Amino acid sequence: MGKSASLFFLTALAAGTQAHAQMADPKAMASQWEKEVKPLVERYCFDCHGDGLKKGELALDKFPTIPEMQAHREVWKRIRDHLKHHLMPPLDEDQPGEAERAKILAWIDAAVFPVDPAHPDPGRVTLRRLNRVEYQNTLRDLLGVKVNVMDLIPPDDSGYGFDNIGDVLTLSPAHLERYLEAARVSLDKAVKPGKMPPPEENFPGRELTGDGHRSEDGHYLFKAGRAKTSFKPPRPGTYRVTVTAGGTMGADGPPLMEFHENDKKICEWKVDARIDRPKEFTQEFKIEGDKPVEVGVVFTNDFYDEKNPDPKLRDRNLMVNALKITGPLDGPPPAKPESHQRIYGKREPGEQDDVYALRVMNNFARRAFRRPGQEGEVRRYLQLVALAKKQGEGVEEGIRLALEAMLVSPAFLYREEPQPEPDDAKKIHQVDEHALATRLAYFFWSTMPDTRLMELASKGELRKNLDAEIERMIADDRSEEFVSNFTGQWLRLRDVQAANPGKQVFPNFDPKLRTAMRRETEMLFEEIVRENLPMTTLLDADFTFLNGPLARHYGVQGVEGDKFRKVTITDTRRRGILGQGSFQLLTSYPLRTSPVLRGKYVLENLLDTAPPPPPPNVPELQPPSRHGDQRSLREQMEKHREDPGCASCHKLMDPIGFGLENFDASGAWRDQEQGKPIDASGELIGGRKFNGVEELRKYLVEDHRSEFHRSVATKLLTYALGRGLDWYDKPALDKIVSDTEAAKGSSRAMLKAVVKSVPFQYRRGDK
């Protein structure tokens, strides 16, 4: 069988492309429906979906005209997909020939989903809120400090497989409250208005060394002893120690706690706080030099009397929750941090408060809002500066309050794209260069545009330098965010950590391998993009990235240590993602593999062909066992496929999964299951037969290269735009695929084609 009988995409795709080269004449389409297409639909579909029958609530004779079909495009999209993937008619019914099926599909494309490549529709992206990852990265680059705010912000919803989709990124009051808290936490670290406080160093009790026992609560001294650490003073001077501690009473009094510097007693406290309600004990002391000193506390009055009639007084113990050193307290104040100086800048002599505040806020807003400020937009924040001054604070405190407000404003939280006529669905315009810079930055870096992008946008020169900027952005370390976030969702690598091969079946599986498996696939994709390799390298790479533990799991010799390195693959069964543990873990259950999950993964993620969901109440197959069903999973599934209601979908998925059965649920290779040889043969729709992962991979790479390119392009464009793709995006996808294939599958060519596509460069209004 050749490509005309391809596994997932029929020649209708090619026919559809030809049909869409020009907009079809509606009258000709209506005539063709009546004379050529409708008779085929009546013959093959009306037994279940016409003449009064509506199996699955679908009645095709409800749509007698093309306008009525176009008004229900979602229904006709499902019809088209079911026909294209041989899911309908059911396998036990009369089947159309390949030419007949192609004719129906080509007509649906031309009549129900007409597109005009000469005047493409770029679609419209819903106003997009920054998701958690984007928000954290943007704060980092805007403020110049690293702060983990992920735990402060509620998780984001996902749509179309990604968590940056505008339609699902809502903003609830709970979100806004948490964003405000995240802004405060970040600004506390980045800016220090007013007098610069002395530096401080915190030592959690669990990190102190010495006697006793350490836990998450702190350092527990259950007998006389010490808890200590090393402190490097910036310079000689006066310092303050703050010890957070509590204790249990014993006999006639509370624990006694001494503070020592280099074995010298500085002071002593009676720890009269309960162990579950600790309090702070403070003392100032002097350090003479600038060399590291040992600081710590000593518990001196241990007591234990099991005969004491009062259980609360039998045992005296000390819990040290934390130790903090602040200082030096004397001498000149420390310099403001670089992050503060970058935001506040230098105040000119004699500069009025409002003038200075407005200059600082304008500079900040230009970066935070990712565009030039609008008339009066920043000036209104002067009210917060005035409020702070009215309450007796300085202008710097007022500016900080204004910055906090900016970080929860719509202009910061949302990716605004100014539109001249937002309510006119027929009005198409090119996004301005600042919006383009923002699209580029969040696509490749998941963060705000840098200075270079903003400068080019302000000069109107970004589009003139687009290729060079794409190259620069890919080479930048921040593009690791694209690799992590895109593959984490497209290839579901974020879910690898939740995969858990059962200990009873895989006792030697080290949970740390999950992280290594995810990293292997990320590094492969990163290499493809950074080195401009063909995108199909993801399927057939003759190299991978391994560390010692993962290499041992795969049976690869000569790789030691925890550090990953590039390794040439000599075992061809391990080539590409189908041979990697991340894929195998994601498509298995804890105790067994799943040919269905593996076939479904390949269809959805590598060929953009999502099979319909299974019917309800389908019993789960059980792995063969000594005391249970002795049939192999393949034998059980082949029996399951005898049900006509299940056969169509499983005929699409199962053969792919069977070809991958040599990889067990932990990602290791196996030749047998329960003492029986693995049967990794399969027969694909169209009659193509294969045996094992190597023949399956070859078939996908050689016969379905275009389908794979189209699948990757679909995922990339969805991720880049922040919206799901629709029928009118077909010309853009066609162009991306053709540009990629003209460049021999170049990954860089595909990324550039996505950026230069009409949906990325333009937008239209909405009704």
Beta strands, then each sheet from edge to edge (+ up, - down):
strand 1: 128-129
strand 2: 200-204
strand 3: 209-210
strand 4: 213-215
strand 5: 218-221
strand 6: 225-231
strand 7: 237-248
strand 8: 256-261
strand 9: 264-270
strand 10: 279-287
strand 11: 293-299
strand 12: 303-304
strand 13: 315-326
strand 14: 414-415
strand 15: 428-430
strand 16: 543-546
strand 17: 565-568
strand 18: 672-673
strand 19: 676-677
strand 20: 681-683
strand 21: 689-691
strand 22: 762-764
sheet 1: 1+ 14-
sheet 2: 2+ 13- 5+ 4-
sheet 3: 2+ 13- 7+ 10-
sheet 4: 2+ 13- 12+
sheet 5: 3+ 6- 11+ 8- 9+
sheet 6: 15+ 22-
sheet 7: 16+ 17-
sheet 8: 18+ 19-
sheet 9: 20+ 21-
end
